[in-house]
Amino acid sequence: MARIYVEGHGCSASHADTEMIAGIVAAGGHEIAGSPEGADLSMLVTCSVKDPTADRMAYRIRELGRGRLVVAGCLPKAEPGAVERLAGGASMMGPGAVAMALEVAESALAGERRVELGDAGPKVGLPRIRMNRAISIVEIASGCLSECSFCQTKLAKGGLESYRPADIAAQVERDVADGCREVWLTSTDNGCYGLDIGADLPGLVRRVAAIPGDFMVRVGMMNPMYLPRMASRLLDAMSSPKVFKFLHVPVQSGSDRVLSEMGRGHTADTFREVAAEARERIGATISTDIIAGFPGETEEDFAETERLLGEVRPDVVNLSRYSKRPGTEAARRDQLDAATIKGRSGRLHGLIRGMTLEANNRWIGWRGRVIADEATDGGIRGRNAEYKPIYITGGAEIGAWSTVEVVGATPNALQAVIAS
């Protein structure tokens, strides 16, 4: 038996991979270490979607590479040469090879470098050690159908491979029986789920929500291009009281010209219409992503993004400065200068903070049920039916429902007390 340290970074799918890697090596008889100090092996699940993230991954690879190391996740698949330059003796494992975690770990422990960057099969039903006992992260597919010119994730995860609804439902049933109170349905792009196997996201959401038990379902990110064909049926499925009224739909730009250059496959109006229908039908919280400074973005293009945000006023906006990622088409184009990108990001940051604070202030005085799902440095955090992050003062228990009253707001969250 060896002591193995497992560390994960990135999106919810990467965190699910981290849980499975830990579960697989533990099921193989090894001990999961709480820190790299004194561990016989470290296994690092990486993300490479942005330059700042890739820089952080490089730092961790150098640090952990002083001992035996397996580098897993997106970075070794998308940039194996970069991993070799950082830690030439490290073993590598791509995001599709999670099921090989035990074999890769034991090879590394024996001093044999092993590289597994292929696909080892579906990641449903594998052993796992959850990072949060209240949350089940269920990957419903690997890869996607999009061809975004800026995205390195497609290089790492490849084309769409949807997992069977029955296998996903069985995973959810096990996790709910094990005490999970939130189920996150996640993948590279939930919007295209099932197109390769004759299934679809609305049907999957209905099936999962029908499983007996006291839990809530969060539907993960969906690219806008797939929503018009299924928006009405998806919102019907999400009207279940067991589904969070939350849509993460990354628009990325308000300029149709830029969206075309990005290869996004949708227009700004697609996002406008989906957001309006979701708010009207189920009162949904709308989350989106914006990239500032994409190659060739003009001042008018940028102004269209500002106008779109001002019109739709999403509840959550994840803002990124464009950074070119190796291997992507956009990296080969003429880039905007760093000062322009920084300036546009700053302008959007101010707009977004004001807009999201205004939206959150409207919740002050609200009373209702919240499920506590995480202990953080800021206290116990919970979510209401609209998936608003709410920090609770006064006795909330992880995995349990509490009735609270919202007494304050920031641009990013609400503050509440237990209602008397």
Secondary structure, 3 states (H helix, E strand, C coil): CCEEEEEECCCHHHHHHHHHHHHHHHHCCCEEECCCCCCCEEEEEECCCCHHHHHHHHHHHHHHCCCCEEEEEHHHHHCHHHHHHHCCCCEEECHHHHHHHHHHHHHHHCCCCCEECCCCCCCCCCCCCCCCCCEEEEECEECECCCCCCCCHHHHHCECEECCHHHHHHHHHHHHHCCCCEEEEECCCHHHCCCCCCCCHHHHHHHHHCCCCCCEEEECCCCHHHCCCCHHHHHHHHCCCCECCEEECCCECCCHHHHHHHCCCCCHHHHHHHHHHHHHHHCCEEEEEEEECCCCCCHHHHHHHHHHHHHHCCCEEEEEECCCCCCCCHHHCCCCCHHHHHHHHHHHHHHHHHHHHHHHHCCCCCEEEEEEEEEECCEEEEECCCCCEEEEECCCCCCCEEEEEEEEECCCCEEEEECC
